[in-house]
Amino acid sequence: MKITLAGVPGSGKSVLRKQLGGRYSLEVKAVGDFMREIAGRHGYTDITKFLVEYVTHHPEVDHQVDEEQQRFGASHDNFVLDSHIGFHFVPDSLKIRLTCGLEESARRILNASRTTEAARDLTQAMQANEEREDTMRRNFLKLYQVDIHDNQHFDLVVDTTPLSMEQVQEKVCAFIDQQQKET
């Protein structure tokens, strides 16, 4: 089973990918982790600044990450790939998108104390999330003419704003289980 998992920052992708990996015995791959490694090599500790200041002007970084996704999707059969544009590069995957309100997603990121995020309060976290998401959307539209916010690309879209992670997992797993029964 191939699953691609997309969504806004703070929507629960990181937690869900680990839960899905464990429940279905899938290899877990997070493109965001790979992007953070590249950011560090370029002297950035804040992923938003890296995306806005560097990646916007160096599309080769996106191409490197995207080529890796394609290779991974073509050479592996049982995985969950956490990637904003994984659905595009692994077209034979089950495509899931998590959405979340801006304030709630910023609150979650602040509470998670991510070391790669520089925001110190809710307002800064909301601004960073919005800037990060807008930048990624523009970059992918420019590079691939693909809108990562277009829900038509996905088999399932879940708004995680009012849900606990247990509820998100239940909803997503029920969908996956139904898809497996139908195939």
C-alpha positions as CSV (number, residue, x, y, z in Angstrom):
1,M,0.0,0.0,0.0
2,K,1.3,3.4,-1.0
3,I,0.0,6.4,0.9
4,T,0.9,10.0,0.3
5,L,0.0,12.4,3.1
6,A,-0.3,16.2,2.5
7,G,-1.5,19.1,4.6
8,V,-0.8,22.4,6.2
9,P,1.8,22.8,8.9
10,G,0.4,21.8,12.3
11,S,-2.4,19.7,10.8
12,G,-1.1,16.5,12.3
13,K,0.8,14.9,9.4
14,S,3.8,14.0,11.5
15,V,1.8,12.2,14.1
16,L,-0.5,10.5,11.6
17,R,2.3,9.2,9.4
18,K,3.9,7.5,12.4
19,Q,0.5,6.0,13.4
20,L,-0.2,4.8,9.9
21,G,3.3,3.3,9.6
22,G,2.8,1.3,12.8
23,R,-0.8,0.2,12.2
24,Y,-0.2,-1.0,8.6
25,S,3.5,-1.9,8.9
26,L,4.5,0.7,6.4
27,E,7.9,2.4,5.8
28,V,7.7,6.0,6.9
29,K,9.2,8.7,4.8
30,A,9.0,12.5,5.6
31,V,10.0,14.8,2.9
32,G,10.0,17.7,5.4
33,D,12.8,16.0,7.3
34,F,14.8,15.8,4.1
35,M,14.1,19.5,3.4
36,R,15.2,20.4,6.9
37,E,18.5,18.6,6.4
38,I,19.1,20.6,3.2
39,A,18.2,23.8,5.0
40,G,20.8,23.0,7.7
41,R,23.5,22.5,5.0
42,H,22.7,26.0,3.8
43,G,22.9,27.5,7.3
44,Y,19.2,27.7,8.0
45,T,17.6,26.5,11.3
46,D,14.2,28.0,10.5
47,I,12.4,26.1,7.7
48,T,10.1,29.0,6.8
49,K,13.1,31.4,6.3
50,F,14.8,28.7,4.2
51,L,11.7,28.3,2.0
52,V,11.1,32.0,1.6
53,E,14.6,33.3,1.4
54,Y,16.5,30.4,-0.3
55,V,14.2,27.8,-2.0
56,T,12.1,30.5,-3.8
57,H,15.3,31.6,-5.6
58,H,16.8,28.1,-6.0
59,P,14.3,25.8,-7.5
60,E,16.9,23.1,-7.8
61,V,16.2,22.3,-4.2
62,D,12.6,21.5,-4.9
63,H,13.7,19.5,-7.9
64,Q,16.1,17.5,-5.8
65,V,13.4,16.7,-3.2
66,D,10.8,15.9,-5.9
67,E,13.1,13.6,-7.9
68,E,13.8,11.7,-4.6
69,Q,10.0,11.4,-4.1
70,Q,9.5,10.0,-7.6
71,R,12.3,7.5,-7.1
72,F,11.1,6.4,-3.7
73,G,7.5,6.0,-4.9
74,A,8.6,3.9,-7.9
75,S,10.9,1.7,-6.0
76,H,8.9,1.0,-2.8
77,D,5.5,-0.6,-2.4
78,N,4.6,-0.3,1.3
79,F,5.0,3.2,2.7
80,V,3.5,6.4,3.9
81,L,5.1,9.5,2.4
82,D,4.5,12.8,4.2
83,S,4.8,15.3,1.4
84,H,2.9,18.4,0.3
85,I,3.2,17.3,-3.4
86,G,3.7,13.6,-3.0
87,F,0.3,13.0,-4.6
88,H,1.7,14.4,-7.8
89,F,4.9,12.4,-7.8
90,V,3.4,9.1,-6.6
91,P,0.2,9.0,-8.7
92,D,-0.6,5.4,-7.8
93,S,-0.8,6.2,-4.1
94,L,-3.8,6.7,-1.8
95,K,-3.8,10.5,-1.5
96,I,-4.8,12.0,1.9
97,R,-4.8,15.7,2.8
98,L,-5.1,17.2,6.3
99,T,-6.4,20.8,6.7
100,C,-6.4,22.9,9.8
101,G,-7.4,26.4,10.8
102,L,-4.5,28.9,10.9
103,E,-4.8,29.7,14.6
104,E,-5.1,26.0,15.7
105,S,-2.2,24.9,13.5
106,A,0.0,27.6,14.8
107,R,-1.0,26.7,18.4
108,R,-0.1,23.1,17.7
109,I,3.4,24.0,16.3
110,L,4.1,26.2,19.3
111,N,3.0,23.5,21.8
112,A,5.2,21.0,20.0
113,S,8.3,23.2,20.5
114,R,9.8,22.4,17.1
115,T,13.4,23.4,17.1
116,T,13.3,24.3,13.5
117,E,10.6,27.0,14.0
118,A,11.6,30.4,15.2
119,A,8.1,31.8,16.1
120,R,7.9,32.9,19.8
121,D,4.2,33.5,20.1
122,L,0.9,32.7,18.4
123,T,0.9,35.7,16.1
124,Q,4.4,34.9,14.8
125,A,3.5,31.3,14.4
126,M,0.4,32.1,12.4
127,Q,2.3,34.5,10.2
128,A,5.1,32.0,9.6
129,N,2.6,29.2,8.8
130,E,0.7,31.4,6.4
131,E,3.9,32.6,4.7
132,R,5.3,29.1,4.5
133,E,2.1,27.7,3.0
134,D,1.7,30.6,0.5
135,T,5.3,30.2,-0.6
136,M,5.1,26.5,-1.1
137,R,1.8,26.9,-3.1
138,R,3.3,29.5,-5.4
139,N,6.5,27.5,-5.9
140,F,4.6,24.3,-6.9
141,L,2.3,26.3,-9.1
142,K,5.3,27.8,-10.8
143,L,7.3,24.6,-11.1
144,Y,4.6,22.1,-11.9
145,Q,1.4,24.0,-12.5
146,V,-0.1,22.0,-9.5
147,D,-2.2,23.6,-6.8
148,I,-1.5,21.8,-3.5
149,H,-4.7,23.3,-2.1
150,D,-6.9,21.8,-4.7
151,N,-8.8,19.1,-2.9
152,Q,-9.7,17.4,-6.2
153,H,-6.1,15.9,-6.2
154,F,-7.0,13.8,-3.0
155,D,-8.9,10.7,-2.2
156,L,-9.6,12.0,1.3
157,V,-9.5,15.4,2.9
158,V,-9.9,15.8,6.7
159,D,-10.2,19.0,8.6
160,T,-8.3,18.3,11.8
161,T,-9.1,21.6,13.5
162,P,-11.8,20.3,15.8
163,L,-10.5,16.7,16.1
164,S,-8.1,14.9,18.5
165,M,-5.4,12.9,16.9
166,E,-7.2,9.8,17.9
167,Q,-10.3,11.0,16.0
168,V,-8.1,11.9,12.9
169,Q,-6.5,8.4,13.0
170,E,-9.9,6.7,13.3
171,K,-11.3,8.6,10.4
172,V,-8.3,8.0,8.1
173,C,-7.9,4.4,9.1
174,A,-11.6,3.7,8.4
175,F,-11.2,5.2,4.9
176,I,-8.0,3.2,4.3
177,D,-9.7,0.0,5.5
178,Q,-12.6,0.6,3.2
179,Q,-10.3,1.2,0.2
180,Q,-8.5,-2.0,0.9
181,K,-11.8,-3.9,1.0
182,E,-12.7,-2.5,-2.4
183,T,-9.4,-3.5,-4.1
